[in-house]
Amino acid sequence: MNYGFVKVAAAVPSVKVGDVEYNTRQISKMIAQADDAGVSLLVFPELSVTGYTCQDLFRQQLLVENAETALMLLLQEVRKLDVVSVIGVPVSVGGVLVNCAAVVQKGRILSLVPKTYLPNYGEFYEKRWFASAADITTATLRYAGHKVTVSPEPQLFTLSDGTVFGVELCEDVWSPAPPSTSLSLLGADIIVNLSATDELIGKHDYLCSLLSQQSARTLSAYVYASSGYGESSQDAVYSGNAMVYENGTCLAKGKRFQLTPQLVTAQVDVDRLRQERRNNTTFATAARALHEVMKAQNVSVLRYDCQPADNEHTFVLERTVNRHPFIPSSGDMQAACDEILNIQVMGLARRVDHTHSRHLVIGISGGLDSTLALLVAVKAFDALSLQRSGVIGVTMPGFGTTSRTYNNAIGLMKALGVTIKEISIADAVKQHFSDIGHNPEIKDVTYENSQARERTQILMDLANEVGGLVVGTGDLSELALGWATYNGDHMSMYGVNSGVPKTLIQFLVRHVAEQLGGEGGRILQDIISTPISPELIPADENGNIKQKTEDLVGPYELHDFFLYYFLRFGFSPSKIFVLAKKAFLDNGEQADTADDGAADNQKRTVKGAELGGTYDEATIKKWLKVFVRRFFGQQFKRSCLPDGPKVGSVSLSPRADWRMPSDAEAHIWLMEVDAL
């Protein structure tokens, strides 16, 4: 397993009904093709050796015997190949015929897995020819030159890298109690399904939904291969479905209704699946309950180990990696943005309602974060049927405030109809410098933090004056990096943006801009394109922002990427590095870019509201180290965060999702980054 990835494949070979020699030749070719491609686990359709639609020919002893002989010859042909293949074959067991999956590798059969649920309705008559796994007892027999076991007991197979998989056949997954549910609870990371699903209007969409839900429910990967061209079209048509799902997400899907063979491959992230299971306590509870039932019923699990590979393939990450994992991938982006905003609005509205407050106090800088907080506050007051004048926007010009951000702050507040207050912090901060003996010419951390804390003091005292709440503007990305002044902008009475990362904020603000239109919409668009800055250092000689956050701490799209995989799945820096290289070096469309002088060789653009950075390996490694160092070093700020709504699957709230000692050492993580 390379960085937790296992390459799997679903094969749809050419088939001739009843021609076992032809069918096994086609299967052999596809096994060789998969092995060359570095596939570890390969699944074929149901009854792929004979063809699924043999019907009463399954009662012919000659067909059953020739299927066994053909499989034996196939094993000889693939004896030097590492890939584990799962092939459909009819097997005579104790006087009955069983629809089986033969798990084979390197010329040997590990086991035969019988089908449990036999459809006997509509166009299906499987009970006419086959017995169910429930109808047999565990038996050892000589088959295709090997001593093998056929059993109704659960069977698990372990690849040489430790990945565990289980097998079910077609109707099994359509049943109310799929075997894959038990197999996953018993430890199977991957489920393979040998199927023969015919096509009906609307059936394919239902099938995709079924497989997606089953892989999500079992927190597993699901590899599905179904019969295709060549099966009898007497009363049904088989289109050749080949699909791979991972925890509800489709990683790969073949084309239906093809006249030629298909091999659909995907890299499954087993580490990710296992992390999901560790975090999901319900999964563990269900697994324990299953073990207790099996113990009471004296049911055991049959386990088989696959042989290690003789030929190692160079690992290349093939799957697509989303460079902006926090941004909803839903096709309806408008609906996704509305949902996120509604979560924020609902949280703030409930806090206002509970405290009987009729005023909200927000520091408005003309930047992205305070803009989103103001938009949420206005929507919350609208929802509560309160006058927008109760929202008090406070602009607090300081030493680094530029005319662009100041004018945007004032213009936005006017467009939204909130109460505007302007309170300069310059004189108060100068007095503070004098009180503590700080030289204002030394523009260090004291120079910057004094301004942030003065602003917070103004907001807090003003809230006391009007009997209101201070709405925090800091976002999830800033919390991860600790990019906030302790007891300054770090503190509020309710932090509406605490669950929203920086990369997502741009999309949310643009969404509102398109809804708002007019002058307000124009201002929001300009805020989106303004460089991110705390504006604590005086502007340059042309009055432009001199202190750019991403020059100092790194690109937010990189840090958000690191944060997502570090927190959501607990990935190591080495794996995050591999994913980041795939995402930012060679993945996705690149818009036209121009160097804007940002950090290192970073190139950025805003295409709509999309970020479009490209980074070399050295840059990714540099900022990954910064992320690790800052994430560990700034935990003390997160340990005393104000309340704020959780928006996505990643949260840094010390009360809900992330509990970490402020004194934790980052040593082993930094060592791994250095070793990249």
C-alpha positions as CSV (number, residue, x, y, z in Angstrom):
1,M,0.0,0.0,0.0
2,N,1.6,3.3,-1.2
3,Y,0.6,6.2,1.1
4,G,-2.5,4.1,1.8
5,F,-3.6,3.8,-1.8
6,V,-4.6,0.4,-3.4
7,K,-5.3,0.1,-7.1
8,V,-8.4,-1.8,-8.0
9,A,-10.2,-2.6,-11.2
10,A,-13.5,-3.7,-12.5
11,A,-13.4,-5.7,-15.8
12,V,-16.1,-6.2,-18.4
13,P,-14.7,-8.8,-20.9
14,S,-16.1,-10.0,-24.1
15,V,-18.2,-13.1,-23.6
16,K,-19.8,-15.8,-25.7
17,V,-22.6,-17.6,-23.8
18,G,-21.5,-21.2,-23.1
19,D,-18.1,-20.9,-24.7
20,V,-15.9,-21.3,-21.7
21,E,-12.6,-21.5,-23.6
22,Y,-13.3,-18.2,-25.4
23,N,-14.4,-16.6,-22.1
24,T,-11.4,-17.7,-20.1
25,R,-9.0,-16.4,-22.9
26,Q,-10.7,-13.0,-22.6
27,I,-10.4,-13.1,-18.8
28,S,-6.7,-14.1,-19.1
29,K,-6.0,-11.1,-21.3
30,M,-7.6,-8.7,-18.9
31,I,-5.8,-10.2,-15.9
32,A,-2.5,-9.6,-17.7
33,Q,-3.6,-6.1,-18.7
34,A,-4.5,-5.3,-15.1
35,D,-1.3,-6.8,-13.8
36,D,0.8,-4.6,-16.2
37,A,-1.2,-1.6,-14.9
38,G,-0.2,-2.3,-11.3
39,V,-3.7,-3.4,-10.2
40,S,-3.8,-5.2,-6.9
41,L,-7.4,-6.4,-6.9
42,L,-9.5,-7.2,-10.0
43,V,-13.2,-8.2,-10.2
44,F,-15.0,-9.8,-13.2
45,P,-18.8,-10.1,-13.8
46,E,-21.0,-12.8,-12.3
47,L,-20.5,-16.3,-13.9
48,S,-18.0,-14.7,-16.2
49,V,-16.5,-18.1,-17.2
50,T,-19.7,-19.5,-18.7
51,G,-21.7,-16.3,-19.3
52,Y,-24.6,-15.4,-17.0
53,T,-27.5,-16.1,-19.4
54,C,-26.9,-19.8,-20.0
55,Q,-30.3,-20.6,-18.3
56,D,-31.1,-24.3,-18.5
57,L,-27.7,-25.0,-19.9
58,F,-26.5,-24.8,-16.3
59,R,-28.2,-28.2,-15.9
60,Q,-25.8,-29.6,-18.4
61,Q,-23.0,-31.4,-16.6
62,L,-20.7,-30.8,-19.6
63,L,-20.9,-27.1,-19.2
64,V,-20.1,-27.2,-15.5
65,E,-17.2,-29.6,-16.0
66,N,-15.8,-27.6,-18.8
67,A,-16.0,-24.4,-16.8
68,E,-13.9,-26.1,-14.1
69,T,-11.3,-27.3,-16.7
70,A,-11.2,-23.9,-18.4
71,L,-10.6,-22.2,-15.0
72,M,-7.8,-24.7,-14.3
73,L,-6.1,-23.8,-17.6
74,L,-6.6,-20.1,-16.8
75,L,-4.8,-20.6,-13.5
76,Q,-1.8,-21.9,-15.4
77,E,-1.7,-18.9,-17.7
78,V,-1.8,-16.4,-14.8
79,R,0.5,-18.3,-12.3
80,K,3.2,-15.6,-12.6
81,L,0.9,-12.6,-12.2
82,D,0.5,-10.8,-8.9
83,V,-3.0,-9.3,-9.3
84,V,-5.7,-10.9,-7.2
85,S,-8.6,-11.7,-9.5
86,V,-12.2,-12.6,-8.5
87,I,-13.9,-14.6,-11.3
88,G,-17.5,-15.9,-11.6
89,V,-18.0,-19.6,-12.0
90,P,-20.7,-22.3,-11.4
91,V,-19.5,-24.9,-8.9
92,S,-21.1,-28.3,-8.0
93,V,-21.2,-28.6,-4.2
94,G,-22.7,-31.7,-2.5
95,G,-25.3,-32.4,-5.1
96,V,-26.3,-28.8,-5.8
97,L,-25.0,-26.1,-8.1
98,V,-23.8,-22.9,-6.5
99,N,-23.1,-19.5,-8.2
100,C,-19.6,-18.7,-6.9
101,A,-16.8,-16.2,-7.0
102,A,-13.4,-17.8,-7.3
103,V,-10.7,-15.7,-5.7
104,V,-7.4,-16.5,-7.5
105,Q,-3.8,-15.3,-7.5
106,K,-0.6,-16.6,-8.9
107,G,-2.2,-19.8,-10.3
108,R,-4.0,-20.8,-7.1
109,I,-7.5,-20.6,-5.8
110,L,-7.7,-19.0,-2.4
111,S,-11.4,-19.8,-1.9
112,L,-14.8,-20.0,-3.5
113,V,-17.5,-17.5,-2.2
114,P,-21.1,-18.6,-2.9
115,K,-23.9,-16.2,-3.7
116,T,-26.4,-15.8,-0.8
117,Y,-29.5,-14.1,-2.3
118,L,-30.9,-15.6,-5.5
119,P,-33.4,-13.4,-7.4
120,N,-36.4,-15.3,-8.5
121,Y,-38.7,-12.6,-9.8
122,G,-39.3,-10.7,-12.9
123,E,-36.8,-11.7,-15.6
124,F,-34.7,-13.7,-13.1
125,Y,-35.0,-17.4,-12.3
126,E,-31.8,-18.2,-10.5
127,K,-33.4,-20.6,-8.0
128,R,-34.2,-22.8,-11.0
129,W,-30.5,-23.6,-11.4
130,F,-28.6,-22.6,-8.2
131,A,-28.7,-23.1,-4.5
132,S,-28.1,-20.3,-2.0
133,A,-25.1,-20.1,0.3
134,A,-27.6,-20.6,3.0
135,D,-28.5,-24.0,1.6
136,I,-25.0,-25.5,2.0
137,T,-22.6,-26.2,4.8
138,T,-18.9,-25.6,4.8
139,A,-17.3,-28.1,2.5
140,T,-13.7,-28.8,1.3
141,L,-13.5,-30.1,-2.3
142,R,-11.1,-30.6,-5.1
143,Y,-11.8,-28.0,-7.7
144,A,-9.7,-26.9,-10.8
145,G,-6.8,-28.9,-9.4
146,H,-6.9,-27.2,-6.0
147,K,-8.2,-28.1,-2.6
148,V,-10.6,-25.3,-1.8
149,T,-13.3,-24.4,0.7
150,V,-16.9,-23.4,-0.1
151,S,-18.7,-22.0,2.9
152,P,-21.7,-19.9,3.8
153,E,-19.6,-18.4,6.6
154,P,-18.2,-14.8,6.1
155,Q,-14.9,-14.9,4.2
156,L,-12.2,-12.2,4.3
157,F,-9.1,-11.9,2.1
158,T,-6.0,-9.9,3.0
159,L,-3.7,-8.5,0.3
160,S,0.0,-8.5,1.0
161,D,-0.1,-4.8,2.0
162,G,-2.7,-5.5,4.7
163,T,-5.8,-4.4,2.8
164,V,-8.8,-6.6,3.6
165,F,-11.5,-7.3,1.1
166,G,-14.8,-9.3,1.0
167,V,-17.0,-10.6,-1.9
168,E,-20.7,-10.5,-2.6
169,L,-22.5,-11.3,-5.8
170,C,-25.1,-9.1,-7.6
171,E,-28.5,-9.6,-5.8
172,D,-26.6,-9.7,-2.4
173,V,-26.3,-5.9,-2.5
174,W,-29.9,-5.4,-3.5
175,S,-31.1,-7.3,-0.5
176,P,-32.3,-5.6,2.8
177,A,-29.3,-7.2,4.6
178,P,-26.4,-7.2,2.2
179,P,-23.5,-9.5,3.2
180,S,-21.2,-6.5,2.5
181,T,-22.5,-4.8,5.7
182,S,-21.3,-7.7,7.8
183,L,-18.1,-8.1,5.9
184,S,-17.3,-4.4,6.4
185,L,-18.0,-4.6,10.1
186,L,-15.7,-7.6,10.3
187,G,-12.9,-5.6,8.8
188,A,-13.2,-5.5,5.0
189,D,-11.9,-2.3,3.6
190,I,-13.0,-3.1,0.1
191,I,-16.1,-5.0,-1.2
192,V,-16.1,-6.5,-4.7
193,N,-19.3,-7.4,-6.4
194,L,-19.6,-9.8,-9.4
195,S,-22.9,-8.9,-11.0
196,A,-25.2,-9.4,-14.0
197,T,-27.6,-6.5,-13.9
198,D,-29.8,-5.9,-17.0
199,E,-30.8,-2.5,-18.1
200,L,-34.3,-1.0,-17.6
201,I,-35.4,2.6,-17.7
202,G,-34.2,4.3,-14.6
203,K,-32.5,1.3,-13.2
204,H,-29.0,2.5,-13.7
205,D,-29.5,5.7,-11.6
206,Y,-31.0,3.6,-8.8
207,L,-28.0,1.2,-9.0
208,C,-25.6,4.1,-8.7
209,S,-27.5,5.4,-5.7
210,L,-27.5,2.0,-4.1
211,L,-23.8,1.4,-4.5
212,S,-23.0,4.9,-3.3
213,Q,-25.2,4.5,-0.2
214,Q,-23.8,1.1,0.6
215,S,-20.2,2.2,0.3
216,A,-21.0,5.2,2.5
217,R,-23.0,3.2,5.1
218,T,-20.2,0.7,5.4
219,L,-17.4,3.2,5.1
220,S,-15.8,1.1,2.5
221,A,-14.7,1.0,-1.1
222,Y,-17.0,-0.8,-3.5
223,V,-15.8,-2.4,-6.8
224,Y,-18.7,-3.4,-9.1
225,A,-18.4,-5.3,-12.4
226,S,-21.4,-6.4,-14.3
227,S,-22.0,-8.4,-17.5
228,G,-21.8,-6.7,-20.8
229,Y,-21.9,-7.2,-24.6
230,G,-22.1,-10.8,-25.6
231,E,-24.7,-12.0,-23.1
232,S,-27.9,-13.3,-24.6
233,S,-30.4,-10.5,-25.5
234,Q,-33.3,-13.0,-25.6
235,D,-35.3,-11.1,-22.9
236,A,-32.8,-8.7,-21.4
237,V,-29.9,-6.4,-22.3
238,Y,-26.7,-6.2,-20.2
239,S,-24.8,-3.0,-20.7
240,G,-21.5,-3.7,-18.9
241,N,-21.5,-1.6,-15.7
242,A,-18.0,-1.1,-14.2
243,M,-17.8,1.2,-11.2
244,V,-15.7,2.0,-8.2
245,Y,-17.0,3.9,-5.2
246,E,-15.3,5.1,-2.0
247,N,-17.4,6.1,1.0
248,G,-20.2,7.2,-1.2
249,T,-18.1,8.9,-3.9
250,C,-17.7,7.5,-7.4
251,L,-14.0,7.3,-8.2
252,A,-14.4,5.7,-11.6
253,K,-17.1,4.6,-14.0
254,G,-17.0,2.8,-17.3
255,K,-19.2,3.5,-20.3
256,R,-22.3,1.4,-20.7
257,F,-23.4,-0.2,-23.9
258,Q,-19.9,-0.7,-25.3
259,L,-19.2,-3.5,-27.8
260,T,-15.5,-3.9,-26.7
261,P,-14.0,-4.9,-23.3
262,Q,-13.4,-2.4,-20.6
263,L,-11.0,-2.2,-17.7
264,V,-11.9,0.5,-15.2
265,T,-9.3,1.3,-12.6
266,A,-9.1,3.5,-9.6
267,Q,-6.9,4.0,-6.6
268,V,-8.7,3.5,-3.3
269,D,-7.5,5.4,-0.3
270,V,-7.7,2.7,2.4
271,D,-6.0,4.9,5.0
272,R,-8.9,7.4,4.6
273,L,-11.5,4.7,5.0
274,R,-9.9,3.4,8.2
275,Q,-9.6,6.9,9.6
276,E,-13.3,7.4,9.0
277,R,-14.1,4.2,10.8
278,R,-11.8,5.1,13.8
279,N,-13.6,8.4,14.1
280,N,-17.1,6.9,13.7
281,T,-17.9,5.4,17.1
282,T,-21.3,4.1,15.7
283,F,-19.3,1.9,13.3
284,A,-17.4,0.3,16.2
285,T,-20.6,-0.2,18.2
286,A,-22.2,-2.0,15.3
287,A,-19.1,-4.1,14.8
288,R,-19.1,-5.2,18.4
289,A,-22.8,-6.1,18.2
290,L,-22.2,-8.2,15.1
291,H,-19.3,-10.1,16.9
292,E,-21.6,-10.8,19.8
293,V,-24.3,-12.2,17.5
294,M,-21.8,-14.3,15.6
295,K,-20.4,-15.7,18.9
296,A,-23.8,-16.6,20.1
297,Q,-24.6,-18.4,16.9
298,N,-21.2,-20.0,16.7
299,V,-20.4,-18.4,13.3
300,S,-16.8,-18.0,12.4
301,V,-14.9,-15.9,9.9
302,L,-12.8,-17.7,7.2
303,R,-9.6,-15.7,6.5
304,Y,-7.2,-16.0,3.6
305,D,-3.9,-14.3,2.9
306,C,-2.8,-13.4,-0.5
307,Q,0.8,-13.7,-1.6
308,P,3.1,-10.7,-1.8
309,A,3.9,-9.2,-5.2
310,D,7.0,-10.3,-7.0
311,N,7.1,-7.3,-9.3
312,E,6.9,-3.9,-7.6
313,H,5.4,-1.1,-9.7
314,T,6.6,2.5,-9.3
315,F,3.9,4.3,-7.4
316,V,2.2,7.2,-9.3
317,L,-0.8,8.9,-7.8
318,E,-3.5,8.6,-10.5
319,R,-6.7,9.8,-8.8
320,T,-7.8,13.4,-9.1
321,V,-7.2,15.5,-6.0
322,N,-9.4,18.5,-5.4
323,R,-7.2,21.5,-4.7
324,H,-10.0,23.2,-2.8
325,P,-11.5,20.5,-0.6
326,F,-13.5,22.9,1.5
327,I,-15.4,24.2,-1.5
328,P,-18.6,22.2,-2.2
329,S,-18.4,20.0,-5.2
330,S,-22.1,20.0,-5.6
331,G,-23.3,20.9,-9.1
332,D,-25.7,23.4,-7.5
333,M,-23.2,25.9,-6.1
334,Q,-25.9,28.4,-5.4
335,A,-27.8,26.0,-3.2
336,A,-24.6,25.0,-1.4
337,C,-23.7,28.6,-0.6
338,D,-27.2,29.2,0.6
339,E,-27.0,26.2,3.0
340,I,-23.7,27.4,4.5
341,L,-25.0,30.9,5.0
342,N,-28.2,29.6,6.5
343,I,-26.2,27.6,9.1
344,Q,-24.3,30.8,10.1
345,V,-27.5,32.8,10.1
346,M,-29.4,30.3,12.2
347,G,-26.6,30.1,14.8
348,L,-26.3,33.8,15.2
349,A,-30.1,34.3,15.2
350,R,-30.5,31.8,18.0
351,R,-27.8,33.6,20.1
352,V,-29.5,36.9,19.5
353,D,-32.9,35.5,20.4
354,H,-31.6,33.8,23.5
355,T,-29.8,36.9,24.9
356,H,-32.7,39.2,24.0
357,S,-30.1,41.5,22.3
358,R,-31.3,44.0,19.8
359,H,-27.8,45.1,18.7
360,L,-24.9,43.5,17.1
361,V,-21.5,45.2,17.0
362,I,-19.0,44.3,14.2
363,G,-15.7,45.7,13.3
364,I,-15.8,46.4,9.6
365,S,-12.4,46.6,7.9
366,G,-13.3,46.3,4.2
367,G,-11.8,42.8,4.1
368,L,-13.3,39.4,3.4
369,D,-13.9,38.1,6.9
370,S,-15.7,41.2,8.3
371,T,-17.7,41.4,5.1
372,L,-19.0,37.9,5.5
373,A,-19.7,38.5,9.2
374,L,-21.7,41.6,8.4
375,L,-23.7,39.8,5.7
376,V,-24.6,37.1,8.1
377,A,-25.6,39.6,10.8
378,V,-27.9,41.4,8.4
379,K,-29.5,38.1,7.3
380,A,-30.0,37.1,10.9
381,F,-31.7,40.4,11.7
382,D,-33.9,40.0,8.6
383,A,-34.8,36.5,9.7
384,L,-35.7,37.8,13.2
385,S,-37.7,40.7,11.7
386,L,-35.4,43.2,13.5
387,Q,-34.4,46.5,12.0
388,R,-31.0,46.5,10.3
389,S,-30.2,49.7,12.2
390,G,-29.6,47.4,15.2
391,V,-26.5,46.1,13.4
392,I,-23.7,48.5,14.3
393,G,-20.8,48.4,11.9
394,V,-17.7,50.1,13.3
395,T,-14.8,51.2,11.1
396,M,-11.7,51.9,13.1
397,P,-9.0,53.4,10.9
398,G,-5.5,52.9,12.1
399,F,-1.9,53.3,10.9
400,G,-2.3,50.8,8.0
401,T,-5.8,51.5,6.8
402,T,-5.9,52.3,3.1
403,S,-8.5,54.4,1.3
404,R,-9.6,51.3,-0.7
405,T,-10.6,49.2,2.3
406,Y,-12.0,52.3,4.2
407,N,-14.2,53.3,1.3
408,N,-15.4,49.7,0.8
409,A,-16.3,49.4,4.4
410,I,-18.3,52.6,4.5
411,G,-19.9,51.9,1.1
412,L,-21.0,48.4,2.1
413,M,-22.5,49.5,5.4
414,K,-24.5,52.2,3.6
415,A,-25.7,49.7,0.9
416,L,-26.9,47.3,3.6
417,G,-28.6,49.9,5.7
418,V,-26.8,49.3,9.0
419,T,-25.7,51.8,11.6
420,I,-22.3,53.2,10.8
421,K,-19.8,54.3,13.5
422,E,-16.3,55.5,12.8
423,I,-13.8,55.5,15.7
424,S,-10.1,56.1,14.9
425,I,-7.7,54.2,17.0
426,A,-4.6,56.3,16.1
427,D,-4.6,58.6,19.2
428,A,-5.5,55.8,21.6
429,V,-2.7,53.5,20.4
430,K,-0.2,56.4,20.4
431,Q,-1.1,57.0,24.0
432,H,-0.8,53.3,24.8
433,F,2.7,53.3,23.2
434,S,3.6,56.2,25.5
435,D,2.2,54.4,28.5
436,I,4.2,51.2,28.0
437,G,7.3,52.9,26.6
438,H,7.2,51.5,23.1
439,N,8.9,53.4,20.3
440,P,6.2,53.7,17.5
441,E,9.0,53.7,14.9
442,I,9.7,50.0,15.8
443,K,6.9,48.3,13.8
444,D,7.1,44.9,15.6
445,V,4.6,42.6,17.1
446,T,3.8,45.1,19.9
447,Y,3.1,47.7,17.3
448,E,0.7,45.5,15.5
449,N,-1.0,43.8,18.4
450,S,-1.7,47.0,20.2
451,Q,-3.9,48.1,17.3
452,A,-5.8,44.8,17.2
453,R,-6.4,44.9,21.0
454,E,-7.5,48.5,20.9
455,R,-10.1,47.7,18.3
456,T,-11.4,44.7,20.3
457,Q,-11.6,46.9,23.4
458,I,-13.7,49.5,21.5
459,L,-16.1,46.8,20.2
460,M,-16.5,45.2,23.6
461,D,-17.1,48.4,25.4
462,L,-19.5,49.7,22.7
463,A,-21.4,46.4,22.9
464,N,-21.8,47.0,26.7
465,E,-22.9,50.5,26.0
466,V,-25.8,49.4,23.7
467,G,-26.5,46.1,25.4
468,G,-25.4,44.1,22.3
469,L,-23.1,41.3,21.2
470,V,-19.7,41.6,19.5
471,V,-19.8,39.4,16.4
472,G,-16.4,37.8,15.7
473,T,-15.0,37.9,12.2
474,G,-12.0,35.5,12.4
475,D,-12.2,32.4,10.1
476,L,-11.2,28.8,10.3
477,S,-8.0,29.3,8.3
478,E,-6.8,32.0,10.7
479,L,-7.6,29.8,13.7
480,A,-5.5,27.0,12.2
481,L,-2.5,29.2,11.7
482,G,-3.1,31.3,14.8
483,W,-3.2,34.4,12.6
484,A,-5.0,36.4,15.2
485,T,-4.0,38.6,18.1
486,Y,-4.6,36.9,21.4
487,N,-7.4,38.7,23.2
488,G,-7.6,41.0,20.2
489,D,-9.5,40.0,17.1
490,H,-9.1,36.5,18.5
491,M,-12.0,37.3,21.0
492,S,-15.7,38.0,20.5
493,M,-19.1,37.1,21.9
494,Y,-20.0,34.9,18.9
495,G,-17.7,33.9,16.0
496,V,-19.9,33.4,13.0
497,N,-17.0,32.6,10.7
498,S,-15.2,30.1,13.0
499,G,-16.2,27.2,10.8
500,V,-15.6,28.8,7.4
501,P,-12.1,28.6,5.8
502,K,-10.7,31.5,3.8
503,T,-11.0,29.8,0.4
504,L,-14.7,29.3,0.9
505,I,-15.4,32.8,2.1
506,Q,-14.6,34.2,-1.4
507,F,-17.3,31.9,-2.9
508,L,-19.8,32.9,-0.2
509,V,-19.2,36.7,-0.7
510,R,-19.4,36.4,-4.5
511,H,-22.7,34.4,-4.1
512,V,-24.2,37.3,-2.1
513,A,-22.7,39.9,-4.5
514,E,-24.6,38.2,-7.4
515,Q,-27.8,38.2,-5.4
516,L,-27.4,41.8,-4.2
517,G,-26.3,43.5,-7.4
518,G,-26.1,47.2,-7.8
519,E,-23.6,49.3,-5.8
520,G,-23.5,46.8,-3.0
521,G,-22.7,44.0,-5.4
522,R,-19.9,46.0,-7.0
523,I,-18.3,46.8,-3.6
524,L,-18.4,43.1,-2.7
525,Q,-16.7,42.2,-5.9
526,D,-13.9,44.7,-5.1
527,I,-13.5,43.3,-1.6
528,I,-13.0,39.9,-3.1
529,S,-10.2,41.1,-5.3
530,T,-8.5,43.1,-2.5
531,P,-5.3,41.6,-1.2
532,I,-5.8,39.9,2.2
533,S,-4.2,42.0,4.9
534,P,-4.6,42.9,8.6
535,E,-3.5,46.5,7.7
536,L,-1.4,47.0,10.8
537,I,1.6,48.4,8.9
538,P,1.4,51.8,7.1
539,A,0.6,51.6,3.3
540,D,3.3,52.1,0.7
541,E,4.1,55.5,-0.9
542,N,1.2,55.1,-3.3
543,G,-1.3,54.4,-0.6
544,N,-1.6,50.7,-1.4
545,I,-1.6,47.7,1.0
546,K,1.9,46.9,2.0
547,Q,1.3,44.1,4.5
548,K,0.0,41.1,2.6
549,T,-1.0,38.2,4.8
550,E,-0.1,35.5,2.2
551,D,3.4,36.9,1.8
552,L,3.9,36.3,5.5
553,V,2.2,33.0,6.4
554,G,1.7,31.5,2.9
555,P,-1.1,31.0,0.4
556,Y,-4.4,30.3,2.0
557,E,-5.4,27.8,-0.6
558,L,-2.3,25.7,0.4
559,H,-3.0,26.0,4.1
560,D,-6.6,25.2,3.7
561,F,-5.6,22.1,1.7
562,F,-3.1,21.1,4.5
563,L,-5.7,21.8,7.2
564,Y,-8.4,19.6,5.5
565,Y,-6.3,16.5,5.2
566,F,-4.5,17.0,8.5
567,L,-7.7,17.3,10.5
568,R,-10.3,15.5,8.5
569,F,-8.3,12.3,8.0
570,G,-5.3,12.6,10.2
571,F,-2.9,12.2,7.3
572,S,0.8,12.5,7.8
573,P,2.8,15.3,6.2
574,S,4.3,12.9,3.7
575,K,0.9,11.9,2.4
576,I,-0.4,15.4,2.4
577,F,2.7,16.4,0.4
578,V,1.9,13.7,-2.2
579,L,-1.7,14.9,-2.5
580,A,-0.7,18.5,-2.7
581,K,1.8,17.9,-5.5
582,K,-1.0,16.1,-7.4
583,A,-3.5,18.9,-6.7
584,F,-1.3,21.9,-7.4
585,L,1.3,20.7,-9.9
586,D,-0.8,18.8,-12.5
587,N,-4.4,18.7,-11.6
588,G,-7.3,20.7,-12.9
589,E,-7.7,23.5,-15.4
590,Q,-5.3,26.4,-15.0
591,A,-6.6,29.8,-15.8
592,D,-4.3,32.4,-17.4
593,T,-2.1,33.7,-14.6
594,A,0.4,36.5,-14.1
595,D,3.0,36.8,-11.4
596,D,1.8,39.3,-8.8
597,G,4.8,39.2,-6.7
598,A,3.3,37.0,-4.0
599,A,5.1,34.4,-2.0
600,D,8.0,32.6,-3.7
601,N,7.0,31.6,-7.3
602,Q,3.3,31.5,-6.5
603,K,1.0,32.5,-9.3
604,R,-2.6,33.5,-8.5
605,T,-5.7,34.5,-10.3
606,V,-9.3,35.0,-9.5
607,K,-11.4,33.2,-12.1
608,G,-14.9,34.0,-10.9
609,A,-14.2,33.4,-7.3
610,E,-11.8,30.6,-7.9
611,L,-8.2,30.6,-6.7
612,G,-5.7,29.3,-9.3
613,G,-2.3,29.0,-7.7
614,T,0.5,26.8,-9.0
615,Y,3.4,25.8,-6.8
616,D,6.6,23.8,-7.2
617,E,7.6,21.1,-4.7
618,A,9.9,23.3,-2.8
619,T,7.2,25.9,-2.2
620,I,4.7,23.3,-1.1
621,K,7.2,21.8,1.3
622,K,8.1,25.2,2.7
623,W,4.5,26.2,3.5
624,L,3.7,22.7,4.8
625,K,6.4,23.2,7.4
626,V,5.0,26.6,8.3
627,F,1.6,25.1,8.6
628,V,2.7,22.3,11.0
629,R,4.8,24.7,13.1
630,R,2.1,27.3,13.4
631,F,-0.7,24.8,14.0
632,F,1.1,23.3,16.9
633,G,2.4,26.5,18.3
634,Q,-0.9,28.4,18.3
635,Q,-3.2,25.9,20.0
636,F,-3.4,28.1,23.1
637,K,-5.5,30.5,21.1
638,R,-7.9,27.8,20.0
639,S,-8.3,26.5,23.5
640,C,-10.3,29.5,24.6
641,L,-12.4,30.3,21.5
642,P,-15.8,31.9,21.7
643,D,-18.8,30.0,20.5
644,G,-19.4,29.7,16.8
645,P,-21.4,27.5,14.4
646,K,-19.8,24.4,12.9
647,V,-20.3,24.6,9.1
648,G,-18.4,21.6,7.6
649,S,-16.8,18.4,8.6
650,V,-13.7,20.2,9.9
651,S,-13.9,22.3,13.0
652,L,-11.4,23.6,15.5
653,S,-13.8,24.2,18.4
654,P,-12.3,23.0,21.7
655,R,-15.8,22.0,22.8
656,A,-16.8,20.0,19.7
657,D,-14.2,18.6,17.3
658,W,-10.6,19.4,18.3
659,R,-9.1,18.8,21.7
660,M,-5.4,19.3,21.8
661,P,-3.0,20.3,24.6
662,S,-1.4,23.6,24.1
663,D,2.0,22.1,25.1
664,A,2.0,19.4,22.4
665,E,5.3,19.0,20.5
666,A,5.4,19.1,16.7
667,H,8.8,17.4,16.6
668,I,7.9,14.2,14.7
669,W,5.7,16.0,12.2
670,L,8.4,18.6,11.5
671,M,11.0,15.8,11.1
672,E,8.8,14.1,8.5
673,V,8.5,17.4,6.6
674,D,12.2,17.9,6.6
675,A,12.7,14.4,5.3
676,L,10.4,14.9,2.3
